[in-house]
Amino acid sequence: MALTSTYKLKEKYKISISLVLGVIYAMSDELHQMFSPGRSAKISDVYIDTVGILIGMTVLLLILKINQEIKNKRQKLK
């Protein structure tokens, strides 16, 4: 989501763009593997990568939310 943070977009668009770019990358990686000796492309690997992307984005959003709550509490104490 760092790339999308440069632009003033709504949060849902940042998340969507990041997810789409991640899935496109996973698909391109599988396409590349089709041409590598001893490797094969599997749609299940794209699904696994997509789940990893979603988990990573969820963890990041939770960390950002916790960080924002800590900042808000500190400002209230001042």
C-alpha positions as CSV (number, residue, x, y, z in Angstrom):
1,M,0.0,0.0,0.0
2,A,3.1,2.2,0.1
3,L,2.8,3.0,-3.6
4,T,-0.8,4.1,-3.3
5,S,-0.1,6.2,-0.2
6,T,1.6,8.8,-2.5
7,Y,-1.8,9.6,-4.0
8,K,-4.9,10.9,-2.3
9,L,-7.2,7.9,-2.7
10,K,-9.8,6.5,-0.4
11,E,-8.7,3.6,1.7
12,K,-10.8,1.1,-0.1
13,Y,-9.2,2.0,-3.4
14,K,-5.7,1.7,-1.9
15,I,-6.6,-1.7,-0.7
16,S,-8.2,-2.8,-3.9
17,I,-5.3,-1.6,-6.1
18,S,-2.7,-3.3,-3.8
19,L,-4.7,-6.5,-3.9
20,V,-5.0,-6.4,-7.7
21,L,-1.3,-5.7,-8.2
22,G,-0.4,-8.5,-5.9
23,V,-2.6,-11.0,-7.7
24,I,-1.2,-9.9,-11.1
25,Y,2.3,-10.4,-9.8
26,A,1.4,-13.9,-8.5
27,M,-0.1,-14.8,-11.9
28,S,2.9,-13.5,-13.8
29,D,5.2,-15.5,-11.5
30,E,3.2,-18.7,-12.4
31,L,3.4,-17.8,-16.1
32,H,7.2,-17.5,-15.8
33,Q,7.4,-20.9,-14.1
34,M,5.7,-22.5,-17.2
35,F,8.9,-21.7,-19.1
36,S,11.4,-22.8,-16.4
37,P,12.6,-26.4,-16.6
38,G,11.4,-28.6,-13.8
39,R,8.8,-26.1,-12.7
40,S,5.0,-26.0,-13.4
41,A,2.4,-23.3,-13.1
42,K,-0.5,-24.1,-10.7
43,I,-3.6,-22.0,-10.1
44,S,-3.5,-23.2,-6.5
45,D,-0.2,-21.2,-6.0
46,V,-2.0,-18.1,-7.2
47,Y,-4.7,-18.7,-4.6
48,I,-2.1,-19.3,-1.9
49,D,-0.3,-16.1,-2.8
50,T,-3.6,-14.2,-2.7
51,V,-4.4,-15.5,0.8
52,G,-0.9,-14.4,1.8
53,I,-1.5,-10.9,0.4
54,L,-4.8,-10.7,2.2
55,I,-3.3,-11.8,5.5
56,G,-0.4,-9.3,5.1
57,M,-2.7,-6.5,4.3
58,T,-4.9,-7.3,7.3
59,V,-2.0,-7.4,9.7
60,L,-0.7,-4.1,8.3
61,L,-4.2,-2.4,8.6
62,L,-4.4,-3.7,12.2
63,I,-1.0,-2.3,13.1
64,L,-1.9,1.1,11.5
65,K,-5.2,1.2,13.4
66,I,-3.5,0.4,16.7
67,N,-0.8,3.0,16.0
68,Q,-3.5,5.6,15.3
69,E,-5.3,4.8,18.5
70,I,-2.1,5.1,20.5
71,K,-1.5,8.5,18.9
72,N,-5.0,9.6,19.7
73,K,-4.7,8.6,23.4
74,R,-1.4,10.5,23.7
75,Q,-2.9,13.6,22.3
76,K,-5.8,13.4,24.8
77,L,-3.3,13.2,27.6
78,K,-1.6,16.4,26.6
